[in-house]
Amino acid sequence: MRAGVADHLGWATVVTVSADHEVVDRRRIELVEPGVPNMPVHHDSKALDDAATAALVAEVRASIRRATARALDQLARDLPAPVRSLSLRTWPADFPTDVAVLRRVPWEARADAVMYREELAALAARRGWAVHRYDTKRVVDEATAHLGPMAVDVLDGVRDRLGPPWTKDHRTALAAAITAG
Protein backbone atom coordinates (compact mmCIF):
# COMPACT_ATOMS: atom_id res chain seq x y z
CA MET A 1 0.00 0.00 0.00
CA ARG A 2 1.14 3.51 -0.82
CA ALA A 3 -0.46 6.54 0.81
CA GLY A 4 -0.54 10.04 -0.61
CA VAL A 5 -1.18 13.08 1.58
CA ALA A 6 -2.58 16.49 0.71
CA ASP A 7 -2.02 18.39 3.94
CA HIS A 8 -3.51 21.57 5.31
CA LEU A 9 -2.99 23.39 8.58
CA GLY A 10 -4.11 20.83 11.14
CA TRP A 11 -5.66 18.21 8.88
CA ALA A 12 -4.98 16.24 5.73
CA THR A 13 -6.61 14.18 3.02
CA VAL A 14 -5.00 10.74 2.70
CA VAL A 15 -5.58 8.42 -0.24
CA THR A 16 -4.12 4.92 -0.12
CA VAL A 17 -3.63 2.78 -3.23
CA SER A 18 -2.68 -0.78 -3.99
CA ALA A 19 0.17 -1.78 -6.28
CA ASP A 20 -2.26 -1.77 -9.23
CA HIS A 21 -3.35 1.83 -8.46
CA GLU A 22 -6.73 0.91 -6.98
CA VAL A 23 -7.94 3.30 -4.28
CA VAL A 24 -8.19 1.17 -1.16
CA ASP A 25 -8.87 3.95 1.35
CA ARG A 26 -9.53 7.68 1.47
CA ARG A 27 -9.95 9.68 4.60
CA ARG A 28 -9.47 12.97 6.35
CA ILE A 29 -7.11 12.82 9.30
CA GLU A 30 -6.53 15.31 12.06
CA LEU A 31 -2.89 16.34 12.42
CA VAL A 32 -3.17 18.29 15.68
CA GLU A 33 -5.21 17.78 18.81
CA PRO A 34 -8.37 19.83 19.42
CA GLY A 35 -7.81 23.12 21.19
CA VAL A 36 -4.16 23.41 20.13
CA PRO A 37 -3.24 26.33 17.83
CA ASN A 38 -2.76 25.09 14.29
CA MET A 39 -0.58 28.03 13.14
CA PRO A 40 1.89 28.76 15.94
CA VAL A 41 4.37 30.69 13.79
CA HIS A 42 2.29 32.54 11.23
CA HIS A 43 -0.68 33.55 13.30
CA ASP A 44 -0.60 32.56 16.94
CA SER A 45 2.78 34.04 17.89
CA LYS A 46 2.30 37.65 16.76
CA ALA A 47 2.22 39.00 20.33
CA LEU A 48 4.95 36.65 21.64
CA ASP A 49 8.72 37.03 21.79
CA ASP A 50 11.04 34.46 20.22
CA ALA A 51 11.37 32.32 23.37
CA ALA A 52 7.61 32.17 23.92
CA THR A 53 7.08 31.37 20.24
CA ALA A 54 9.65 28.56 20.46
CA ALA A 55 7.80 27.13 23.46
CA LEU A 56 4.48 27.35 21.61
CA VAL A 57 5.96 25.66 18.54
CA ALA A 58 7.33 22.86 20.74
CA GLU A 59 3.89 22.39 22.33
CA VAL A 60 2.19 22.27 18.94
CA ARG A 61 4.79 19.87 17.51
CA ALA A 62 4.20 17.50 20.44
CA SER A 63 0.46 17.66 19.78
CA ILE A 64 1.04 17.01 16.07
CA ARG A 65 3.15 13.96 16.89
CA ARG A 66 0.44 12.52 19.15
CA ALA A 67 -2.54 13.25 16.88
CA THR A 68 -0.80 12.23 13.68
CA ALA A 69 0.63 9.06 15.21
CA ARG A 70 -2.89 8.02 16.24
CA ALA A 71 -4.21 8.76 12.74
CA LEU A 72 -1.40 6.87 10.99
CA ASP A 73 -1.75 3.91 13.37
CA GLN A 74 -5.49 3.78 12.66
CA LEU A 75 -4.84 3.96 8.92
CA ALA A 76 -2.36 1.08 9.13
CA ARG A 77 -4.82 -1.02 11.16
CA ASP A 78 -7.64 -0.42 8.69
CA LEU A 79 -5.75 -1.40 5.55
CA PRO A 80 -5.63 -4.95 4.13
CA ALA A 81 -1.84 -4.83 3.65
CA PRO A 82 1.09 -2.92 5.16
CA VAL A 83 1.83 0.66 4.17
CA ARG A 84 5.08 0.84 2.23
CA SER A 85 5.30 4.57 1.53
CA LEU A 86 3.88 7.96 2.39
CA SER A 87 4.02 10.80 -0.16
CA LEU A 88 4.08 14.39 1.09
CA ARG A 89 4.22 17.82 -0.47
CA THR A 90 7.82 18.87 -0.71
CA TRP A 91 9.58 21.61 1.21
CA PRO A 92 13.05 23.12 0.80
CA ALA A 93 15.81 20.95 2.24
CA ASP A 94 17.43 24.07 3.68
CA PHE A 95 14.24 25.36 5.33
CA PRO A 96 15.30 27.27 8.47
CA THR A 97 14.67 25.91 11.93
CA ASP A 98 15.55 28.95 14.05
CA VAL A 99 12.33 30.49 15.41
CA ALA A 100 13.62 34.05 15.03
CA VAL A 101 14.19 33.40 11.32
CA LEU A 102 10.91 31.51 10.87
CA ARG A 103 8.98 34.51 12.18
CA ARG A 104 10.25 36.70 9.33
CA VAL A 105 9.08 37.01 5.75
CA PRO A 106 9.14 34.90 3.62
CA TRP A 107 9.51 32.00 6.05
CA GLU A 108 6.62 32.77 8.39
CA ALA A 109 4.04 32.14 5.66
CA ARG A 110 5.29 28.55 5.16
CA ALA A 111 6.72 27.61 8.55
CA ASP A 112 3.57 26.01 9.91
CA ALA A 113 2.91 23.91 6.79
CA VAL A 114 6.52 22.70 6.76
CA MET A 115 6.25 21.80 10.46
CA TYR A 116 3.31 19.44 9.72
CA ARG A 117 5.17 17.84 6.80
CA GLU A 118 8.34 17.34 8.84
CA GLU A 119 6.37 15.61 11.58
CA LEU A 120 4.47 13.44 9.07
CA ALA A 121 7.77 12.44 7.46
CA ALA A 122 9.39 11.59 10.80
CA LEU A 123 6.40 9.50 11.92
CA ALA A 124 6.31 7.62 8.61
CA ALA A 125 10.04 6.92 8.80
CA ARG A 126 9.67 5.59 12.36
CA ARG A 127 7.13 3.11 11.02
CA GLY A 128 9.52 1.95 8.32
CA TRP A 129 7.54 3.63 5.54
CA ALA A 130 9.48 5.18 2.68
CA VAL A 131 8.88 8.92 2.50
CA HIS A 132 8.43 10.47 -0.92
CA ARG A 133 8.12 14.19 -1.53
CA TYR A 134 6.19 15.63 -4.44
CA ASP A 135 5.71 18.96 -6.16
CA THR A 136 2.00 19.82 -6.09
CA LYS A 137 2.20 21.61 -9.43
CA ARG A 138 3.75 18.62 -11.21
CA VAL A 139 2.47 15.50 -9.47
CA VAL A 140 -0.66 14.93 -11.58
CA ASP A 141 1.35 15.28 -14.80
CA GLU A 142 3.96 12.86 -13.41
CA ALA A 143 1.26 10.34 -12.46
CA THR A 144 -0.31 10.71 -15.91
CA ALA A 145 3.04 9.99 -17.56
CA HIS A 146 3.60 7.01 -15.24
CA LEU A 147 0.16 5.53 -15.95
CA GLY A 148 0.15 6.09 -19.70
CA PRO A 149 -3.13 5.02 -21.33
CA MET A 150 -4.64 4.07 -17.95
CA ALA A 151 -4.32 7.65 -16.62
CA VAL A 152 -7.82 8.88 -17.42
CA ASP A 153 -9.47 5.85 -15.85
CA VAL A 154 -7.24 5.78 -12.76
CA LEU A 155 -7.07 9.52 -12.02
CA ASP A 156 -10.48 10.64 -13.21
CA GLY A 157 -12.68 7.53 -13.28
CA VAL A 158 -12.21 6.97 -9.58
CA ARG A 159 -14.60 9.81 -8.75
CA ASP A 160 -17.41 8.04 -10.63
CA ARG A 161 -16.60 4.68 -9.00
CA LEU A 162 -16.29 5.94 -5.42
CA GLY A 163 -18.63 8.94 -5.41
CA PRO A 164 -18.27 11.94 -3.14
CA PRO A 165 -16.28 13.15 -1.47
CA TRP A 166 -13.68 13.34 -4.20
CA THR A 167 -11.90 16.69 -4.38
CA LYS A 168 -8.76 18.15 -5.90
CA ASP A 169 -6.98 17.11 -2.68
CA HIS A 170 -8.03 13.49 -3.23
CA ARG A 171 -6.79 13.58 -6.81
CA THR A 172 -3.48 15.15 -5.75
CA ALA A 173 -2.99 12.58 -2.96
CA LEU A 174 -3.82 9.75 -5.38
CA ALA A 175 -1.33 11.06 -7.94
CA ALA A 176 1.31 11.39 -5.21
CA ALA A 177 0.79 7.80 -4.09
CA ILE A 178 1.03 6.59 -7.68
CA THR A 179 4.28 8.44 -8.40
CA ALA A 180 5.87 6.80 -5.35
CA GLY A 181 5.39 3.38 -6.92
C-alpha positions as a printed Julia matrix, in Angstrom:
181×3 Matrix{Float64}:
   0.0    0.0     0.0
   1.14   3.51   -0.82
  -0.46   6.54    0.81
  -0.54  10.04   -0.61
  -1.18  13.08    1.58
  -2.58  16.49    0.71
  -2.02  18.39    3.94
  -3.51  21.57    5.31
  -2.99  23.39    8.58
  -4.11  20.83   11.14
  -5.66  18.21    8.88
  -4.98  16.24    5.73
  -6.61  14.18    3.02
  -5.0   10.74    2.7
  -5.58   8.42   -0.24
  -4.12   4.92   -0.12
  -3.63   2.78   -3.23
  -2.68  -0.78   -3.99
   0.17  -1.78   -6.28
  -2.26  -1.77   -9.23
  -3.35   1.83   -8.46
  -6.73   0.91   -6.98
  -7.94   3.3    -4.28
  -8.19   1.17   -1.16
  -8.87   3.95    1.35
  -9.53   7.68    1.47
  -9.95   9.68    4.6
  -9.47  12.97    6.35
  -7.11  12.82    9.3
  -6.53  15.31   12.06
  -2.89  16.34   12.42
  -3.17  18.29   15.68
  -5.21  17.78   18.81
  -8.37  19.83   19.42
  -7.81  23.12   21.19
  -4.16  23.41   20.13
  -3.24  26.33   17.83
  -2.76  25.09   14.29
  -0.58  28.03   13.14
   1.89  28.76   15.94
   4.37  30.69   13.79
   2.29  32.54   11.23
  -0.68  33.55   13.3
  -0.6   32.56   16.94
   2.78  34.04   17.89
   2.3   37.65   16.76
   2.22  39.0    20.33
   4.95  36.65   21.64
   8.72  37.03   21.79
  11.04  34.46   20.22
  11.37  32.32   23.37
   7.61  32.17   23.92
   7.08  31.37   20.24
   9.65  28.56   20.46
   7.8   27.13   23.46
   4.48  27.35   21.61
   5.96  25.66   18.54
   7.33  22.86   20.74
   3.89  22.39   22.33
   2.19  22.27   18.94
   4.79  19.87   17.51
   4.2   17.5    20.44
   0.46  17.66   19.78
   1.04  17.01   16.07
   3.15  13.96   16.89
   0.44  12.52   19.15
  -2.54  13.25   16.88
  -0.8   12.23   13.68
   0.63   9.06   15.21
  -2.89   8.02   16.24
  -4.21   8.76   12.74
  -1.4    6.87   10.99
  -1.75   3.91   13.37
  -5.49   3.78   12.66
  -4.84   3.96    8.92
  -2.36   1.08    9.13
  -4.82  -1.02   11.16
  -7.64  -0.42    8.69
  -5.75  -1.4     5.55
  -5.63  -4.95    4.13
  -1.84  -4.83    3.65
   1.09  -2.92    5.16
   1.83   0.66    4.17
   5.08   0.84    2.23
   5.3    4.57    1.53
   3.88   7.96    2.39
   4.02  10.8    -0.16
   4.08  14.39    1.09
   4.22  17.82   -0.47
   7.82  18.87   -0.71
   9.58  21.61    1.21
  13.05  23.12    0.8
  15.81  20.95    2.24
  17.43  24.07    3.68
  14.24  25.36    5.33
  15.3   27.27    8.47
  14.67  25.91   11.93
  15.55  28.95   14.05
  12.33  30.49   15.41
  13.62  34.05   15.03
  14.19  33.4    11.32
  10.91  31.51   10.87
   8.98  34.51   12.18
  10.25  36.7     9.33
   9.08  37.01    5.75
   9.14  34.9     3.62
   9.51  32.0     6.05
   6.62  32.77    8.39
   4.04  32.14    5.66
   5.29  28.55    5.16
   6.72  27.61    8.55
   3.57  26.01    9.91
   2.91  23.91    6.79
   6.52  22.7     6.76
   6.25  21.8    10.46
   3.31  19.44    9.72
   5.17  17.84    6.8
   8.34  17.34    8.84
   6.37  15.61   11.58
   4.47  13.44    9.07
   7.77  12.44    7.46
   9.39  11.59   10.8
   6.4    9.5    11.92
   6.31   7.62    8.61
  10.04   6.92    8.8
   9.67   5.59   12.36
   7.13   3.11   11.02
   9.52   1.95    8.32
   7.54   3.63    5.54
   9.48   5.18    2.68
   8.88   8.92    2.5
   8.43  10.47   -0.92
   8.12  14.19   -1.53
   6.19  15.63   -4.44
   5.71  18.96   -6.16
   2.0   19.82   -6.09
   2.2   21.61   -9.43
   3.75  18.62  -11.21
   2.47  15.5    -9.47
  -0.66  14.93  -11.58
   1.35  15.28  -14.8
   3.96  12.86  -13.41
   1.26  10.34  -12.46
  -0.31  10.71  -15.91
   3.04   9.99  -17.56
   3.6    7.01  -15.24
   0.16   5.53  -15.95
   0.15   6.09  -19.7
  -3.13   5.02  -21.33
  -4.64   4.07  -17.95
  -4.32   7.65  -16.62
  -7.82   8.88  -17.42
  -9.47   5.85  -15.85
  -7.24   5.78  -12.76
  -7.07   9.52  -12.02
 -10.48  10.64  -13.21
 -12.68   7.53  -13.28
 -12.21   6.97   -9.58
 -14.6    9.81   -8.75
 -17.41   8.04  -10.63
 -16.6    4.68   -9.0
 -16.29   5.94   -5.42
 -18.63   8.94   -5.41
 -18.27  11.94   -3.14
 -16.28  13.15   -1.47
 -13.68  13.34   -4.2
 -11.9   16.69   -4.38
  -8.76  18.15   -5.9
  -6.98  17.11   -2.68
  -8.03  13.49   -3.23
  -6.79  13.58   -6.81
  -3.48  15.15   -5.75
  -2.99  12.58   -2.96
  -3.82   9.75   -5.38
  -1.33  11.06   -7.94
   1.31  11.39   -5.21
   0.79   7.8    -4.09
   1.03   6.59   -7.68
   4.28   8.44   -8.4
   5.87   6.8    -5.35
   5.39   3.38   -6.92
